[in-house]
């Protein structure tokens, strides 16, 4: 019976750690860039875009397609960084979790 109580305690601790991790995902910011920094996108680790910066020098009407491509590339770079931050934060939160042998982690990694 003590094993069950230990498991319940671990579950409560994990629940608390996951809530903390979710809050961290809202606070953690990553920045992706394209065109050597001409376009940057800053987003939370959850994927909410916070800022977009475009160097005014590239805002030439005949180059709209290039600017659009740079925005997409910067967003994709930021999204990749956000995914890495998610994995790191969630892995840190689950650090003490003892899973049965052979059971994969629900947090990746």
C-alpha positions as a Markdown table, in Angstrom:
| # | Residue | x | y | z |
|---|---|---|---|---|
| 1 | Unk | 0.0 | 0.0 | 0.0 |
| 2 | Unk | 2.9 | 2.4 | 0.6 |
| 3 | Unk | 3.8 | 2.0 | -3.1 |
| 4 | Unk | 0.4 | 3.4 | -4.0 |
| 5 | Unk | 0.8 | 6.3 | -1.7 |
| 6 | Unk | 4.3 | 7.0 | -3.1 |
| 7 | Unk | 2.9 | 7.0 | -6.6 |
| 8 | Unk | 0.1 | 9.3 | -5.6 |
| 9 | Unk | 2.6 | 11.7 | -4.1 |
| 10 | Unk | 4.7 | 11.6 | -7.2 |
| 11 | Unk | 1.6 | 12.3 | -9.3 |
| 12 | Unk | 0.8 | 15.4 | -7.2 |
| 13 | Unk | 4.4 | 16.6 | -7.5 |
| 14 | Unk | 4.4 | 16.1 | -11.2 |
| 15 | Unk | 1.1 | 17.9 | -11.6 |
| 16 | Unk | 2.6 | 20.9 | -9.7 |
| 17 | Unk | 5.8 | 20.8 | -11.9 |
| 18 | Unk | 3.7 | 20.6 | -15.1 |
| 19 | Unk | 1.7 | 23.7 | -14.0 |
| 20 | Unk | 5.0 | 25.6 | -13.3 |
| 21 | Unk | 6.3 | 24.4 | -16.7 |
| 22 | Unk | 3.2 | 25.7 | -18.5 |
| 23 | Unk | 3.7 | 29.1 | -16.9 |
| 24 | Unk | 7.4 | 29.1 | -18.0 |
| 25 | Unk | 6.3 | 28.3 | -21.5 |
| 26 | Unk | 4.2 | 31.5 | -21.5 |
| 27 | Unk | 7.2 | 33.5 | -20.2 |
| 28 | Unk | 10.1 | 32.0 | -22.2 |
| 29 | Unk | 10.7 | 34.0 | -25.4 |
| 30 | Unk | 12.7 | 32.9 | -28.4 |
| 31 | Unk | 13.7 | 34.9 | -31.4 |
| 32 | Unk | 14.0 | 33.6 | -34.9 |
| 33 | Unk | 15.7 | 35.6 | -37.7 |
| 34 | Unk | 16.1 | 35.6 | -41.5 |
| 35 | Unk | 18.2 | 37.6 | -43.9 |
| 36 | Unk | 21.0 | 38.0 | -41.4 |
| 37 | Unk | 18.7 | 39.7 | -38.9 |
| 38 | Unk | 16.8 | 41.9 | -41.4 |
| 39 | Unk | 13.6 | 40.2 | -40.2 |
| 40 | Unk | 13.1 | 38.9 | -36.7 |
| 41 | Unk | 10.1 | 37.2 | -35.0 |
| 42 | Unk | 10.0 | 36.9 | -31.2 |
| 43 | Unk | 7.5 | 34.4 | -29.8 |
| 44 | Unk | 6.8 | 32.6 | -26.5 |
| 45 | Unk | 7.8 | 28.9 | -26.2 |
| 46 | Unk | 4.1 | 28.2 | -26.6 |
| 47 | Unk | 4.2 | 29.7 | -30.0 |
| 48 | Unk | 2.4 | 33.1 | -29.5 |
| 49 | Unk | 4.1 | 35.8 | -31.6 |
| 50 | Unk | 5.1 | 38.8 | -29.4 |
| 51 | Unk | 7.1 | 40.9 | -31.8 |
| 52 | Unk | 7.9 | 41.3 | -35.5 |
| 53 | Unk | 10.8 | 43.5 | -36.6 |
| 54 | Unk | 11.5 | 44.4 | -40.3 |
| 55 | Unk | 14.5 | 46.5 | -41.3 |
| 56 | Unk | 13.0 | 49.4 | -43.2 |
| 57 | Unk | 15.7 | 49.2 | -45.8 |
| 58 | Unk | 14.1 | 46.1 | -47.3 |
| 59 | Unk | 10.7 | 47.6 | -47.7 |
| 60 | Unk | 10.9 | 48.3 | -51.4 |
| 61 | Unk | 7.6 | 47.8 | -53.3 |
| 62 | Unk | 9.3 | 45.7 | -56.0 |
| 63 | Unk | 10.7 | 43.3 | -53.3 |
| 64 | Unk | 7.5 | 42.4 | -51.5 |
| 65 | Unk | 7.9 | 38.7 | -52.2 |
| 66 | Unk | 11.4 | 38.7 | -50.7 |
| 67 | Unk | 10.1 | 40.4 | -47.5 |
| 68 | Unk | 7.3 | 37.9 | -47.3 |
| 69 | Unk | 9.7 | 35.0 | -47.7 |
| 70 | Unk | 12.0 | 36.5 | -44.9 |
| 71 | Unk | 9.0 | 36.8 | -42.6 |
| 72 | Unk | 8.0 | 33.2 | -43.1 |
| 73 | Unk | 11.6 | 32.0 | -42.7 |
| 74 | Unk | 12.0 | 34.1 | -39.4 |
| 75 | Unk | 8.7 | 32.7 | -38.1 |
| 76 | Unk | 9.8 | 29.1 | -38.9 |
| 77 | Unk | 13.1 | 29.7 | -37.2 |
| 78 | Unk | 11.4 | 31.1 | -34.1 |
| 79 | Unk | 8.9 | 28.2 | -34.1 |
| 80 | Unk | 11.8 | 25.7 | -34.2 |
| 81 | Unk | 13.4 | 27.5 | -31.2 |
| 82 | Unk | 10.1 | 27.5 | -29.4 |
| 83 | Unk | 9.8 | 23.7 | -29.8 |
| 84 | Unk | 13.4 | 23.3 | -28.4 |
| 85 | Unk | 12.4 | 25.4 | -25.4 |
| 86 | Unk | 9.3 | 23.4 | -24.9 |
| 87 | Unk | 11.2 | 20.2 | -24.8 |
| 88 | Unk | 13.8 | 21.6 | -22.4 |
| 89 | Unk | 11.2 | 23.1 | -20.0 |
| 90 | Unk | 9.0 | 20.0 | -20.0 |
| 91 | Unk | 12.0 | 17.7 | -19.6 |
| 92 | Unk | 13.2 | 19.8 | -16.7 |
| 93 | Unk | 9.8 | 19.6 | -15.1 |
| 94 | Unk | 9.6 | 15.8 | -15.4 |
| 95 | Unk | 13.2 | 15.4 | -14.2 |
| 96 | Unk | 12.3 | 13.4 | -11.1 |
| 97 | Unk | 9.6 | 11.2 | -12.7 |
| 98 | Unk | 10.4 | 7.5 | -12.4 |
| 99 | Unk | 8.7 | 5.7 | -15.3 |
| 100 | Unk | 8.5 | 1.9 | -15.5 |
| 101 | Unk | 11.2 | 0.3 | -17.6 |
| 102 | Unk | 10.4 | 0.5 | -21.3 |
| 103 | Unk | 7.8 | 3.2 | -21.0 |
| 104 | Unk | 8.5 | 6.2 | -23.2 |
| 105 | Unk | 8.5 | 9.7 | -21.7 |
| 106 | Unk | 5.4 | 11.7 | -22.6 |
| 107 | Unk | 7.5 | 14.8 | -23.0 |
| 108 | Unk | 9.8 | 13.6 | -25.8 |
| 109 | Unk | 13.6 | 13.3 | -25.4 |
